[in-house]
Amino acid sequence: MASITTENTTHQAWSLTNLAEWAQAQLIDVTGDADQRVCQGISTDSRSTRPGDCYIAIKGERFDGHAFIEQAIAQGAVALLVSEPGNYTVPSLLVADTRIALGLIARGHRQAQNLNSLIAVTGSNGKTTVKSLLAHILQTQAPTWATPGNLNNDFGVPRTLLQITAQHRYAVIEMGANHVGEIDYLTHLAQPDVALITLAAEAHLEGFGSLQGVIDTKGEIFNGLSDQGVGVINTDSPGFEQWCGKLATKKIITFGRSDQADIRVVGGQSTQKGISFELVVNGESHSVCMPIMGLHNAMNAAAACAACLAVGLSWSQIQPGLESFQGVAGRLQTYQSEQGLLIDDSYNANPSSVKAAIDTLAALPGKTVLCLGAMAELGVDAKLAHAQIGIYARQKGVDYVFAYGKDTRATLAAFNADQLQPLSHSEISDQVQLLIDTHQPIDILVKGSRSAQMERVVENLLERNQYARLS
């Protein structure tokens, strides 16, 4: 994929009058040449503003971009997008809300591009893996742009859309949410040709209130589909029937293990080298081998296959990309040493994704260690959810659990761990290192929400031991 910077869009060329039209802004021309000015990039951070950029002054919870306008101009900004009038020395676009205006500009830019298809992806689990897998497959056919990192919210999606260029034929846009209405907003900006929901599960319950709230919010992704758009949904997920009803007038492609799925996962085996399974595509069975951990990734493969079929690819075009995909950093990335495996699944966590990762760990032959960081945004059910993880790990035969974060006390107690108090990252690393030094083999899973920063444990263990990357 093309390279990306996270604060500025790739240099393109937008006329200031176009930006004003898209943003529904009042153009204030203090130089007399605004109608001839061309912006070659858009910046939301004055520190990384480049010559030719339009600087957007965003008001956040802890900062106000208007305070840094002079710095942005000094660094070469040729125009401003502001919500406060002022005596600026470059032309400005005045709007009521610069964050909303950024979204409107992104929508206008997306509409101006000559894409074959834009695929939008959301879901409680798997959306980043599916996004990356889709981009990997589509890139083999034509230039493809995909959401970099986790820029999947109401600020990140517009910046991602603005980096689609004339050369791109496909775009894959990841959409996340922690409250009702967020995905509805994002899908109307992206206007997808294909909209995919990987799964609805109990995640971000503080913002959604219940699993039903998750189902409703994920279903918002279909609100931006055109009349010819295609919905891709999981037959095995809560909310399936509701989403089918929402898509009653549109084409639907389904995936899952259910017999009714258009793209059906059958069986599956997991080894230290990857996974293998059967994928039934419109009635025809195909054997698939992927060099990534976790049998749940068979469902991610089915989802990606369904979306690729929706944009017109054939199985022969899809299969090579499936079988060459190396995974996503922080998501079941595997390292091998003489002592055993280290599985880095530290990128994020919710109850269902933690259980899926435990399944992967429990299938390994060595002594097993779970290093768990607290799962965030679970609301009033947080302690119960953490306790259920402890019970699940015990039932699956995990040998040791170490944990970080106050809610994990419930996990440790339910597991009957030797250490009943959460530890720091360094203390967890020390305890696991003692096991590495005394047990052979020993297999380790590191998992947690982003806020738990469990990648620190992974980094510590990689520094101390001679691990080699497998996937």
Secondary structure, 3 states (H helix, E strand, C coil): CCCCCCCECCCCCEEHHHHHHHHCCEEECCCCCHHHCEECEEECCHHHCCCCEEEECCECCCCEHHHHHHHHHHCCCCEEEECCCCCCCCCEEECCCHHHHHHHHHHHHHHHCCCCEEEEEECCCCHHHHHHHHHHHHHCCCCEEECCCCCCCCCHHHHHHCCCCCCCCEEEEECCCCCCCHHHHHHHHHCCCEEEECCCCCCCHHHHCCHHHHHHHHHHHHHHCCCCCEEEEECCCCCHHHHHHHCCCCEEEEEECCCCCCEEEEEEEEECCEEEEEEEECCEEEEEEECCCCCCHHHHHHHHHHHHHHCCCCHHHHHHHHHHCCCECCECEEEEECCEEEEEECCCCCHHHHHHHHHHHHCCCCEEEEEEECCCCCHHHHHHHHHHHHHHHHHCCCCEEEEECCCHHHHHHHHCCCCCCCCCHHHHHHHHHHHHHHCCCEEEEEECCHHHCCHHHHHHHHHHCCCEECC
